[in-house]
Amino acid sequence: MDSILSEQSLAYNTFYERPGPINNQPLLDSNNRLIGNLVKHFDFEVVTFEVWKHLSSWYHYDQKICRRFVKDNHDLKLDLYPEEIQTMRFNTQ
């Protein structure tokens, strides 16, 4: 039985190359911000944190892009372009 599994594994590896690292760089501009007008299922896929942990440990990645789902009325919506808030601290002394 072991030799059959080994032969099957060898045949599988011969026909299918393991993919390289996850490449998110084409989704980002020169400031590492998400480019505009990205289309879900065409430009990117959404995965849960658990799935991401496994994919990133198996294949590694160049840039990690995290987004949250927000409640929109009764639905959940992917907040692909969240508002950026800039904070400043002033020293009054």
Number of C-alpha atoms within 10 A of each C-alpha: 5 7 8 9 10 11 11 12 11 11 11 11 11 9 8 8 8 8 8 10 14 15 13 15 16 11 16 14 11 8 7 12 12 17 13 11 7 12 9 11 8 7 11 11 8 12 11 7 10 8 11 14 12 11 15 14 11 13 13 15 15 11 14 12 13 11 11 12 11 11 11 9 7 6 8 11 12 14 13 15 12 9 7 6 5 5 5 5 5 5 5 4 3
